[in-house]
Structure formats: structure tokens, C-alpha cells
Amino acid sequence: MAVPKRKTGRAVTHARRSANNVLKPAPRSLCEQCGVVKLPHYVCGNCGTYNGREVLSTE
């Protein structure tokens, strides 16, 4: 079995692991009815529609 000759330094370890800590912005989409930016697969908070149907009353 392969064994490393020297200890891996802290900087090398942290640099390798830092690729997993990158934050990605949440995806966005536009509402079909009112055109407001919203999260995909969520009810629009502005007009209350989802998939072309009114789900919530926004009165």
C-alpha cells in the first residue's frame, strides 16, 4: 500500500477542500403572469399563481 513520504501541509489541505465551499446563487425564474423574479417550482408571491393557475388569493 502506498504511504506518503511527508506530511501534507495545512495550506495544501485547505486549498484542496476550499473547492467544496463555493456558494452558488439560488436559481431564479420569471413568473408567467406578472413577470416578477421568483424561485422555480414555487408559488409567485406577487400574484399567487403557480403553473398558470391561481393558487393563492392575494387580496
PDB file of N, H, CA, C and O in Angstrom:
ATOM      1  N   MET A   1       0.839  -1.174   0.000  1.00  0.00           N
ATOM      2  CA  MET A   1       0.000   0.000   0.000  1.00  0.00           C
ATOM      3  C   MET A   1       0.888   1.242   0.000  1.00  0.00           C
ATOM      4  O   MET A   1       1.924   1.276   0.664  1.00  0.00           O
ATOM      5  N   ALA A   2       0.472   2.257  -0.749  1.00  0.00           N
ATOM      6  H   ALA A   2      -0.370   2.229  -1.288  1.00  0.00           H
ATOM      7  CA  ALA A   2       1.272   3.474  -0.865  1.00  0.00           C
ATOM      8  C   ALA A   2       1.166   4.300   0.415  1.00  0.00           C
ATOM      9  O   ALA A   2       0.087   4.460   0.987  1.00  0.00           O
ATOM     10  N   VAL A   3       2.303   4.814   0.843  1.00  0.00           N
ATOM     11  H   VAL A   3       3.179   4.684   0.379  1.00  0.00           H
ATOM     12  CA  VAL A   3       2.364   5.633   2.042  1.00  0.00           C
ATOM     13  C   VAL A   3       3.067   6.935   1.671  1.00  0.00           C
ATOM     14  O   VAL A   3       4.121   6.885   1.037  1.00  0.00           O
ATOM     15  N   PRO A   4       2.523   8.112   2.043  1.00  0.00           N
ATOM     16  CA  PRO A   4       3.184   9.370   1.710  1.00  0.00           C
ATOM     17  C   PRO A   4       4.514   9.511   2.438  1.00  0.00           C
ATOM     18  O   PRO A   4       4.662   9.074   3.579  1.00  0.00           O
ATOM     19  N   LYS A   5       5.487  10.132   1.757  1.00  0.00           N
ATOM     20  H   LYS A   5       5.367  10.487   0.830  1.00  0.00           H
ATOM     21  CA  LYS A   5       6.795  10.318   2.366  1.00  0.00           C
ATOM     22  C   LYS A   5       6.792  11.444   3.387  1.00  0.00           C
ATOM     23  O   LYS A   5       7.524  11.395   4.375  1.00  0.00           O
ATOM     24  N   ARG A   6       5.962  12.468   3.148  1.00  0.00           N
ATOM     25  H   ARG A   6       5.367  12.508   2.345  1.00  0.00           H
ATOM     26  CA  ARG A   6       5.927  13.616   4.052  1.00  0.00           C
ATOM     27  C   ARG A   6       4.485  13.988   4.380  1.00  0.00           C
ATOM     28  O   ARG A   6       3.547  13.649   3.659  1.00  0.00           O
ATOM     29  N   LYS A   7       4.347  14.700   5.503  1.00  0.00           N
ATOM     30  H   LYS A   7       5.109  14.975   6.089  1.00  0.00           H
ATOM     31  CA  LYS A   7       3.026  15.150   5.928  1.00  0.00           C
ATOM     32  C   LYS A   7       2.518  16.232   4.966  1.00  0.00           C
ATOM     33  O   LYS A   7       3.266  17.129   4.577  1.00  0.00           O
ATOM     34  N   THR A   8       1.259  16.136   4.596  1.00  0.00           N
ATOM     35  H   THR A   8       0.652  15.408   4.912  1.00  0.00           H
ATOM     36  CA  THR A   8       0.649  17.162   3.758  1.00  0.00           C
ATOM     37  C   THR A   8       0.397  18.397   4.610  1.00  0.00           C
ATOM     38  O   THR A   8      -0.190  18.316   5.689  1.00  0.00           O
ATOM     39  N   GLY A   9       0.845  19.529   4.114  1.00  0.00           N
ATOM     40  H   GLY A   9       1.322  19.595   3.237  1.00  0.00           H
ATOM     41  CA  GLY A   9       0.735  20.771   4.876  1.00  0.00           C
ATOM     42  C   GLY A   9      -0.702  21.255   5.005  1.00  0.00           C
ATOM     43  O   GLY A   9      -1.588  20.849   4.253  1.00  0.00           O
ATOM     44  N   ARG A  10      -0.906  22.129   5.976  1.00  0.00           N
ATOM     45  H   ARG A  10      -0.186  22.458   6.587  1.00  0.00           H
ATOM     46  CA  ARG A  10      -2.247  22.664   6.245  1.00  0.00           C
ATOM     47  C   ARG A  10      -2.756  23.479   5.066  1.00  0.00           C
ATOM     48  O   ARG A  10      -3.936  23.399   4.724  1.00  0.00           O
ATOM     49  N   ALA A  11      -1.884  24.261   4.442  1.00  0.00           N
ATOM     50  H   ALA A  11      -0.926  24.326   4.720  1.00  0.00           H
ATOM     51  CA  ALA A  11      -2.292  25.101   3.315  1.00  0.00           C
ATOM     52  C   ALA A  11      -2.745  24.258   2.130  1.00  0.00           C
ATOM     53  O   ALA A  11      -3.714  24.605   1.455  1.00  0.00           O
ATOM     54  N   VAL A  12      -2.063  23.178   1.879  1.00  0.00           N
ATOM     55  H   VAL A  12      -1.276  22.896   2.428  1.00  0.00           H
ATOM     56  CA  VAL A  12      -2.440  22.300   0.768  1.00  0.00           C
ATOM     57  C   VAL A  12      -3.784  21.640   1.049  1.00  0.00           C
ATOM     58  O   VAL A  12      -4.627  21.537   0.157  1.00  0.00           O
ATOM     59  N   THR A  13      -3.981  21.200   2.266  1.00  0.00           N
ATOM     60  H   THR A  13      -3.296  21.283   2.990  1.00  0.00           H
ATOM     61  CA  THR A  13      -5.246  20.566   2.642  1.00  0.00           C
ATOM     62  C   THR A  13      -6.401  21.540   2.515  1.00  0.00           C
ATOM     63  O   THR A  13      -7.447  21.187   1.970  1.00  0.00           O
ATOM     64  N   HIS A  14      -6.232  22.760   3.008  1.00  0.00           N
ATOM     65  H   HIS A  14      -5.383  23.046   3.452  1.00  0.00           H
ATOM     66  CA  HIS A  14      -7.299  23.751   2.956  1.00  0.00           C
ATOM     67  C   HIS A  14      -7.571  24.196   1.522  1.00  0.00           C
ATOM     68  O   HIS A  14      -8.722  24.440   1.158  1.00  0.00           O
ATOM     69  N   ALA A  15      -6.543  24.302   0.719  1.00  0.00           N
ATOM     70  H   ALA A  15      -5.608  24.104   1.014  1.00  0.00           H
ATOM     71  CA  ALA A  15      -6.741  24.702  -0.673  1.00  0.00           C
ATOM     72  C   ALA A  15      -7.521  23.632  -1.430  1.00  0.00           C
ATOM     73  O   ALA A  15      -8.351  23.960  -2.277  1.00  0.00           O
ATOM     74  N   ARG A  16      -7.270  22.381  -1.141  1.00  0.00           N
ATOM     75  H   ARG A  16      -6.595  22.115  -0.453  1.00  0.00           H
ATOM     76  CA  ARG A  16      -7.991  21.291  -1.805  1.00  0.00           C
ATOM     77  C   ARG A  16      -9.449  21.263  -1.376  1.00  0.00           C
ATOM     78  O   ARG A  16     -10.329  21.026  -2.204  1.00  0.00           O
ATOM     79  N   ARG A  17      -9.715  21.498  -0.117  1.00  0.00           N
ATOM     80  H   ARG A  17      -9.000  21.691   0.555  1.00  0.00           H
ATOM     81  CA  ARG A  17     -11.077  21.438   0.396  1.00  0.00           C
ATOM     82  C   ARG A  17     -11.890  22.688   0.081  1.00  0.00           C
ATOM     83  O   ARG A  17     -13.117  22.659   0.167  1.00  0.00           O
ATOM     84  N   SER A  18     -11.232  23.777  -0.281  1.00  0.00           N
ATOM     85  H   SER A  18     -10.235  23.800  -0.351  1.00  0.00           H
ATOM     86  CA  SER A  18     -11.944  25.029  -0.495  1.00  0.00           C
ATOM     87  C   SER A  18     -12.854  24.979  -1.714  1.00  0.00           C
ATOM     88  O   SER A  18     -13.785  25.779  -1.809  1.00  0.00           O
ATOM     89  N   ALA A  19     -12.615  24.067  -2.643  1.00  0.00           N
ATOM     90  H   ALA A  19     -11.859  23.418  -2.565  1.00  0.00           H
ATOM     91  CA  ALA A  19     -13.463  23.966  -3.829  1.00  0.00           C
ATOM     92  C   ALA A  19     -14.875  23.546  -3.454  1.00  0.00           C
ATOM     93  O   ALA A  19     -15.814  23.851  -4.189  1.00  0.00           O
ATOM     94  N   ASN A  20     -15.053  22.858  -2.338  1.00  0.00           N
ATOM     95  H   ASN A  20     -14.290  22.611  -1.741  1.00  0.00           H
ATOM     96  CA  ASN A  20     -16.381  22.419  -1.926  1.00  0.00           C
ATOM     97  C   ASN A  20     -17.152  23.502  -1.189  1.00  0.00           C
ATOM     98  O   ASN A  20     -18.349  23.341  -0.947  1.00  0.00           O
ATOM     99  N   ASN A  21     -16.506  24.593  -0.828  1.00  0.00           N
ATOM    100  H   ASN A  21     -15.534  24.724  -1.024  1.00  0.00           H
ATOM    101  CA  ASN A  21     -17.143  25.636  -0.039  1.00  0.00           C
ATOM    102  C   ASN A  21     -17.631  26.815  -0.872  1.00  0.00           C
ATOM    103  O   ASN A  21     -18.034  27.838  -0.319  1.00  0.00           O
ATOM    104  N   VAL A  22     -17.598  26.681  -2.197  1.00  0.00           N
ATOM    105  H   VAL A  22     -17.270  25.850  -2.646  1.00  0.00           H
ATOM    106  CA  VAL A  22     -18.019  27.776  -3.057  1.00  0.00           C
ATOM    107  C   VAL A  22     -19.538  27.870  -3.016  1.00  0.00           C
ATOM    108  O   VAL A  22     -20.232  26.886  -3.270  1.00  0.00           O
ATOM    109  N   LEU A  23     -20.057  29.059  -2.695  1.00  0.00           N
ATOM    110  H   LEU A  23     -19.494  29.859  -2.489  1.00  0.00           H
ATOM    111  CA  LEU A  23     -21.502  29.262  -2.646  1.00  0.00           C
ATOM    112  C   LEU A  23     -22.007  29.628  -4.029  1.00  0.00           C
ATOM    113  O   LEU A  23     -21.415  30.455  -4.723  1.00  0.00           O
ATOM    114  N   LYS A  24     -23.101  29.005  -4.420  1.00  0.00           N
ATOM    115  H   LYS A  24     -23.582  28.333  -3.856  1.00  0.00           H
ATOM    116  CA  LYS A  24     -23.709  29.299  -5.705  1.00  0.00           C
ATOM    117  C   LYS A  24     -25.027  30.031  -5.470  1.00  0.00           C
ATOM    118  O   LYS A  24     -25.761  29.681  -4.546  1.00  0.00           O
ATOM    119  N   PRO A  25     -25.342  31.033  -6.277  1.00  0.00           N
ATOM    120  CA  PRO A  25     -26.609  31.735  -6.081  1.00  0.00           C
ATOM    121  C   PRO A  25     -27.785  30.830  -6.409  1.00  0.00           C
ATOM    122  O   PRO A  25     -27.681  29.939  -7.252  1.00  0.00           O
ATOM    123  N   ALA A  26     -28.902  31.065  -5.739  1.00  0.00           N
ATOM    124  H   ALA A  26     -28.987  31.789  -5.055  1.00  0.00           H
ATOM    125  CA  ALA A  26     -30.097  30.270  -5.975  1.00  0.00           C
ATOM    126  C   ALA A  26     -30.614  30.535  -7.382  1.00  0.00           C
ATOM    127  O   ALA A  26     -30.529  31.666  -7.862  1.00  0.00           O
ATOM    128  N   PRO A  27     -31.148  29.519  -8.053  1.00  0.00           N
ATOM    129  CA  PRO A  27     -31.673  29.735  -9.400  1.00  0.00           C
ATOM    130  C   PRO A  27     -32.906  30.639  -9.356  1.00  0.00           C
ATOM    131  O   PRO A  27     -33.659  30.624  -8.382  1.00  0.00           O
ATOM    132  N   ARG A  28     -33.102  31.405 -10.390  1.00  0.00           N
ATOM    133  H   ARG A  28     -32.491  31.417 -11.181  1.00  0.00           H
ATOM    134  CA  ARG A  28     -34.228  32.337 -10.474  1.00  0.00           C
ATOM    135  C   ARG A  28     -34.978  32.089 -11.773  1.00  0.00           C
ATOM    136  O   ARG A  28     -34.398  31.640 -12.762  1.00  0.00           O
ATOM    137  N   SER A  29     -36.270  32.384 -11.759  1.00  0.00           N
ATOM    138  H   SER A  29     -36.740  32.748 -10.956  1.00  0.00           H
ATOM    139  CA  SER A  29     -37.078  32.336 -12.968  1.00  0.00           C
ATOM    140  C   SER A  29     -38.084  33.463 -12.905  1.00  0.00           C
ATOM    141  O   SER A  29     -38.239  34.109 -11.869  1.00  0.00           O
ATOM    142  N   LEU A  30     -38.770  33.700 -14.013  1.00  0.00           N
ATOM    143  H   LEU A  30     -38.644  33.174 -14.855  1.00  0.00           H
ATOM    144  CA  LEU A  30     -39.754  34.769 -14.088  1.00  0.00           C
ATOM    145  C   LEU A  30     -41.153  34.187 -13.999  1.00  0.00           C
ATOM    146  O   LEU A  30     -41.423  33.114 -14.538  1.00  0.00           O
ATOM    147  N   CYS A  31     -42.037  34.895 -13.321  1.00  0.00           N
ATOM    148  H   CYS A  31     -41.817  35.767 -12.883  1.00  0.00           H
ATOM    149  CA  CYS A  31     -43.429  34.495 -13.231  1.00  0.00           C
ATOM    150  C   CYS A  31     -44.070  34.675 -14.601  1.00  0.00           C
ATOM    151  O   CYS A  31     -43.840  35.684 -15.269  1.00  0.00           O
ATOM    152  N   GLU A  32     -44.874  33.699 -15.021  1.00  0.00           N
ATOM    153  H   GLU A  32     -45.060  32.880 -14.478  1.00  0.00           H
ATOM    154  CA  GLU A  32     -45.504  33.764 -16.334  1.00  0.00           C
ATOM    155  C   GLU A  32     -46.593  34.829 -16.389  1.00  0.00           C
ATOM    156  O   GLU A  32     -46.858  35.381 -17.457  1.00  0.00           O
ATOM    157  N   GLN A  33     -47.229  35.126 -15.254  1.00  0.00           N
ATOM    158  H   GLN A  33     -47.014  34.677 -14.387  1.00  0.00           H
ATOM    159  CA  GLN A  33     -48.341  36.067 -15.232  1.00  0.00           C
ATOM    160  C   GLN A  33     -47.869  37.514 -15.093  1.00  0.00           C
ATOM    161  O   GLN A  33     -48.224  38.369 -15.905  1.00  0.00           O
ATOM    162  N   CYS A  34     -47.066  37.781 -14.057  1.00  0.00           N
ATOM    163  H   CYS A  34     -46.779  37.087 -13.397  1.00  0.00           H
ATOM    164  CA  CYS A  34     -46.714  39.175 -13.761  1.00  0.00           C
ATOM    165  C   CYS A  34     -45.267  39.525 -14.104  1.00  0.00           C
ATOM    166  O   CYS A  34     -44.922  40.707 -14.130  1.00  0.00           O
ATOM    167  N   GLY A  35     -44.411  38.539 -14.367  1.00  0.00           N
ATOM    168  H   GLY A  35     -44.691  37.579 -14.346  1.00  0.00           H
ATOM    169  CA  GLY A  35     -43.035  38.815 -14.770  1.00  0.00           C
ATOM    170  C   GLY A  35     -42.080  39.114 -13.637  1.00  0.00           C
ATOM    171  O   GLY A  35     -40.964  39.573 -13.882  1.00  0.00           O
ATOM    172  N   VAL A  36     -42.485  38.867 -12.403  1.00  0.00           N
ATOM    173  H   VAL A  36     -43.392  38.494 -12.204  1.00  0.00           H
ATOM    174  CA  VAL A  36     -41.626  39.112 -11.243  1.00  0.00           C
ATOM    175  C   VAL A  36     -40.638  37.956 -11.101  1.00  0.00           C
ATOM    176  O   VAL A  36     -40.970  36.812 -11.412  1.00  0.00           O
ATOM    177  N   VAL A  37     -39.429  38.252 -10.635  1.00  0.00           N
ATOM    178  H   VAL A  37     -39.159  39.181 -10.382  1.00  0.00           H
ATOM    179  CA  VAL A  37     -38.419  37.217 -10.409  1.00  0.00           C
ATOM    180  C   VAL A  37     -38.834  36.393  -9.195  1.00  0.00           C
ATOM    181  O   VAL A  37     -39.181  36.950  -8.153  1.00  0.00           O
ATOM    182  N   LYS A  38     -38.799  35.055  -9.328  1.00  0.00           N
ATOM    183  H   LYS A  38     -38.517  34.603 -10.174  1.00  0.00           H
ATOM    184  CA  LYS A  38     -39.186  34.159  -8.240  1.00  0.00           C
ATOM    185  C   LYS A  38     -38.341  32.901  -8.311  1.00  0.00           C
ATOM    186  O   LYS A  38     -37.629  32.673  -9.288  1.00  0.00           O
ATOM    187  N   LEU A  39     -38.424  32.090  -7.271  1.00  0.00           N
ATOM    188  H   LEU A  39     -39.002  32.276  -6.477  1.00  0.00           H
ATOM    189  CA  LEU A  39     -37.737  30.806  -7.271  1.00  0.00           C
ATOM    190  C   LEU A  39     -38.504  29.822  -8.146  1.00  0.00           C
ATOM    191  O   LEU A  39     -39.735  29.842  -8.149  1.00  0.00           O
ATOM    192  N   PRO A  40     -37.812  28.964  -8.886  1.00  0.00           N
ATOM    193  CA  PRO A  40     -38.530  27.987  -9.699  1.00  0.00           C
ATOM    194  C   PRO A  40     -39.250  26.963  -8.824  1.00  0.00           C
ATOM    195  O   PRO A  40     -38.780  26.626  -7.737  1.00  0.00           O
ATOM    196  N   HIS A  41     -40.387  26.475  -9.302  1.00  0.00           N
ATOM    197  H   HIS A  41     -40.769  26.749 -10.185  1.00  0.00           H
ATOM    198  CA  HIS A  41     -41.220  25.482  -8.609  1.00  0.00           C
ATOM    199  C   HIS A  41     -41.813  26.024  -7.311  1.00  0.00           C
ATOM    200  O   HIS A  41     -42.107  25.252  -6.399  1.00  0.00           O
ATOM    201  N   TYR A  42     -41.993  27.340  -7.217  1.00  0.00           N
ATOM    202  H   TYR A  42     -41.754  27.968  -7.958  1.00  0.00           H
ATOM    203  CA  TYR A  42     -42.607  27.978  -6.059  1.00  0.00           C
ATOM    204  C   TYR A  42     -43.765  28.845  -6.532  1.00  0.00           C
ATOM    205  O   TYR A  42     -43.775  29.315  -7.670  1.00  0.00           O
ATOM    206  N   VAL A  43     -44.727  29.051  -5.665  1.00  0.00           N
ATOM    207  H   VAL A  43     -44.719  28.670  -4.741  1.00  0.00           H
ATOM    208  CA  VAL A  43     -45.839  29.940  -5.963  1.00  0.00           C
ATOM    209  C   VAL A  43     -45.314  31.370  -5.984  1.00  0.00           C
ATOM    210  O   VAL A  43     -44.509  31.752  -5.135  1.00  0.00           O
ATOM    211  N   CYS A  44     -45.770  32.159  -6.955  1.00  0.00           N
ATOM    212  H   CYS A  44     -46.425  31.848  -7.644  1.00  0.00           H
ATOM    213  CA  CYS A  44     -45.362  33.562  -7.049  1.00  0.00           C
ATOM    214  C   CYS A  44     -45.939  34.320  -5.868  1.00  0.00           C
ATOM    215  O   CYS A  44     -47.142  34.250  -5.616  1.00  0.00           O
ATOM    216  N   GLY A  45     -45.115  35.029  -5.155  1.00  0.00           N
ATOM    217  H   GLY A  45     -44.137  35.085  -5.360  1.00  0.00           H
ATOM    218  CA  GLY A  45     -45.570  35.791  -4.001  1.00  0.00           C
ATOM    219  C   GLY A  45     -46.299  37.059  -4.379  1.00  0.00           C
ATOM    220  O   GLY A  45     -47.024  37.625  -3.561  1.00  0.00           O
ATOM    221  N   ASN A  46     -46.116  37.516  -5.610  1.00  0.00           N
ATOM    222  H   ASN A  46     -45.526  37.056  -6.274  1.00  0.00           H
ATOM    223  CA  ASN A  46     -46.741  38.755  -6.042  1.00  0.00           C
ATOM    224  C   ASN A  46     -48.191  38.530  -6.494  1.00  0.00           C
ATOM    225  O   ASN A  46     -49.094  39.240  -6.052  1.00  0.00           O
ATOM    226  N   CYS A  47     -48.414  37.548  -7.371  1.00  0.00           N
ATOM    227  H   CYS A  47     -47.681  36.971  -7.730  1.00  0.00           H
ATOM    228  CA  CYS A  47     -49.760  37.339  -7.915  1.00  0.00           C
ATOM    229  C   CYS A  47     -50.403  36.040  -7.437  1.00  0.00           C
ATOM    230  O   CYS A  47     -51.597  35.847  -7.666  1.00  0.00           O
ATOM    231  N   GLY A  48     -49.674  35.150  -6.791  1.00  0.00           N
ATOM    232  H   GLY A  48     -48.704  35.307  -6.605  1.00  0.00           H
ATOM    233  CA  GLY A  48     -50.243  33.932  -6.224  1.00  0.00           C
ATOM    234  C   GLY A  48     -50.524  32.835  -7.223  1.00  0.00           C
ATOM    235  O   GLY A  48     -51.369  31.977  -6.966  1.00  0.00           O
ATOM    236  N   THR A  49     -49.841  32.834  -8.358  1.00  0.00           N
ATOM    237  H   THR A  49     -49.155  33.530  -8.567  1.00  0.00           H
ATOM    238  CA  THR A  49     -50.073  31.793  -9.365  1.00  0.00           C
ATOM    239  C   THR A  49     -48.938  30.783  -9.368  1.00  0.00           C
ATOM    240  O   THR A  49     -47.808  31.084  -8.984  1.00  0.00           O
ATOM    241  N   TYR A  50     -49.273  29.569  -9.814  1.00  0.00           N
ATOM    242  H   TYR A  50     -50.191  29.325 -10.126  1.00  0.00           H
ATOM    243  CA  TYR A  50     -48.280  28.520  -9.995  1.00  0.00           C
ATOM    244  C   TYR A  50     -48.708  27.709 -11.209  1.00  0.00           C
ATOM    245  O   TYR A  50     -49.825  27.194 -11.256  1.00  0.00           O
ATOM    246  N   ASN A  51     -47.829  27.598 -12.178  1.00  0.00           N
ATOM    247  H   ASN A  51     -46.922  28.017 -12.140  1.00  0.00           H
ATOM    248  CA  ASN A  51     -48.065  26.807 -13.386  1.00  0.00           C
ATOM    249  C   ASN A  51     -49.322  27.289 -14.130  1.00  0.00           C
ATOM    250  O   ASN A  51     -50.084  26.482 -14.660  1.00  0.00           O
ATOM    251  N   GLY A  52     -49.525  28.612 -14.161  1.00  0.00           N
ATOM    252  H   GLY A  52     -48.905  29.267 -13.730  1.00  0.00           H
ATOM    253  CA  GLY A  52     -50.632  29.189 -14.898  1.00  0.00           C
ATOM    254  C   GLY A  52     -51.962  29.200 -14.166  1.00  0.00           C
ATOM    255  O   GLY A  52     -52.955  29.667 -14.724  1.00  0.00           O
ATOM    256  N   ARG A  53     -52.018  28.704 -12.938  1.00  0.00           N
ATOM    257  H   ARG A  53     -51.211  28.325 -12.485  1.00  0.00           H
ATOM    258  CA  ARG A  53     -53.262  28.673 -12.169  1.00  0.00           C
ATOM    259  C   ARG A  53     -53.131  29.555 -10.936  1.00  0.00           C
ATOM    260  O   ARG A  53     -52.041  29.689 -10.379  1.00  0.00           O
ATOM    261  N   GLU A  54     -54.224  30.149 -10.513  1.00  0.00           N
ATOM    262  H   GLU A  54     -55.109  30.041 -10.966  1.00  0.00           H
ATOM    263  CA  GLU A  54     -54.207  30.932  -9.278  1.00  0.00           C
ATOM    264  C   GLU A  54     -54.343  29.979  -8.106  1.00  0.00           C
ATOM    265  O   GLU A  54     -55.351  29.283  -7.978  1.00  0.00           O
ATOM    266  N   VAL A  55     -53.341  29.946  -7.261  1.00  0.00           N
ATOM    267  H   VAL A  55     -52.523  30.511  -7.365  1.00  0.00           H
ATOM    268  CA  VAL A  55     -53.311  29.029  -6.121  1.00  0.00           C
ATOM    269  C   VAL A  55     -53.640  29.779  -4.836  1.00  0.00           C
ATOM    270  O   VAL A  55     -54.355  29.262  -3.978  1.00  0.00           O
ATOM    271  N   LEU A  56     -53.124  30.986  -4.703  1.00  0.00           N
ATOM    272  H   LEU A  56     -52.544  31.406  -5.400  1.00  0.00           H
ATOM    273  CA  LEU A  56     -53.365  31.806  -3.520  1.00  0.00           C
ATOM    274  C   LEU A  56     -54.096  33.069  -3.922  1.00  0.00           C
ATOM    275  O   LEU A  56     -53.855  33.627  -4.992  1.00  0.00           O
ATOM    276  N   SER A  57     -54.982  33.511  -3.064  1.00  0.00           N
ATOM    277  H   SER A  57     -55.178  33.058  -2.194  1.00  0.00           H
ATOM    278  CA  SER A  57     -55.617  34.807  -3.318  1.00  0.00           C
ATOM    279  C   SER A  57     -54.752  35.897  -2.686  1.00  0.00           C
ATOM    280  O   SER A  57     -54.384  35.805  -1.514  1.00  0.00           O
ATOM    281  N   THR A  58     -54.435  36.914  -3.458  1.00  0.00           N
ATOM    282  H   THR A  58     -54.733  36.988  -4.409  1.00  0.00           H
ATOM    283  CA  THR A  58     -53.553  37.981  -2.973  1.00  0.00           C
ATOM    284  C   THR A  58     -54.351  39.262  -2.791  1.00  0.00           C
ATOM    285  O   THR A  58     -53.912  40.326  -3.230  1.00  0.00           O
ATOM    286  N   GLU A  59     -55.494  39.184  -2.164  1.00  0.00           N
ATOM    287  H   GLU A  59     -55.850  38.320  -1.808  1.00  0.00           H
ATOM    288  CA  GLU A  59     -56.360  40.340  -1.952  1.00  0.00           C
ATOM    289  C   GLU A  59     -56.022  41.055  -0.687  1.00  0.00           C
ATOM    290  O   GLU A  59     -56.657  42.056  -0.355  1.00  0.00           O
TER     291      GLU A  59
END
